Amino acid sequence: MRIGHGFDVHAFCEGSAIVLCGVEIPHSKGFKAHSDGDVALHALCDAVLGAAALGDIGKHFPDTDPQYAGIDSKILLRHVVELVAGKQLYCHNIDITIVAEQPKMQPHIETMCDCIAQVVGIDRDDVNVKATTSEKLGFTGREEGIAAYAVVLLEKK
């Protein structure tokens, strides 16, 4: 078994929706990012890559490469899962924490979990997504952006 931890953050910019865990959520802002800005899936990619000792998301999908401009982060996650499968590893379970004041995540949590399970190819019961605020402290508290943490357990096939 191998454990990985990931973290990502993106600032807000003008927009009308954000993407988290592969789910588009209406919001008064968007993410300032090279890709779709899905901080939760980016943190998950880093957790999976870290557990497999394969570096980080920036190594595999640099924000200087135009082929990743605006890319759907589900594509990145699928690629990461394929990379670790090459090392005979698979995701046993996933736990993600999203830190945001707004928008409220609870109405989207089940859809987020379903999406991740489908992309990764694991049972829905092996995926957990939760959300918290930072009690109005820091950049997330001032609603300048969103942060996400991910933990994953990989197992040998």
NORZI-V790854 format. One line per field, one symbol per residue. phi: phi as a letter, one per 20 degrees, with the letter a starting at -180 (. if undefined). burial: + if it has 9 or more other ideal C-beta (glycine too) atoms within 8 Angstrom, else -. Layout:
phi: ???
burial: ???
This chain:
phi: .cdcccbbbceebfrcacdclndfcfbfcceeafefmfgfffffgffffffeldncfffecffeeffefmfffffffgffffffffdmdcfebccccddbebffegfdgfffffffgfffncfgfdcccccbddlmemfffelercdbdcccddcff
burial: -+++++++++++--+-+++++++-+-+-++++--++++++++++++++++++-+--+--++------+--+-++-++++++-+++---++++++++++++----+--++--++++++-++-+---++-+++-++-----++---+++++++++++--
